């Protein structure tokens, strides 16, 4: 149990910090909610157009593709560092991982997710 003490201490400090920020902002933050605070805004400027316009699915697909290939880079870096010590099993498992990503990329390419309309 003593081996886990630093981890629990880290979680406790993190939780206390988060609680301190929440309590601090609710006690010390401004309380003047005027009519201007109730208006919807986007990126600091007033919204124009319809509020309930549905975005294209391509927007979400592009975001998911970004996340998938960002996570791929996170997995590739440690594998590259430990490449020699992993041996053939590490190579085969990474080739399997990369083949799944390539299949997903080809699928998205064929569906037109990488094409931008003007």
Buried (B, 14 or more C-beta within 10 A) or exposed (E): EEEEEEEEEEEEEEEEEEEEEEEEEEEEEEEEEEEEEEEEEEEEEEEEEEEEEEEEEBEEBBEEBEEEEEEBEEEBEEBEEEEEEBEEEBEEEBEEBBEEBEEBBEEBEEEEBEEEEE
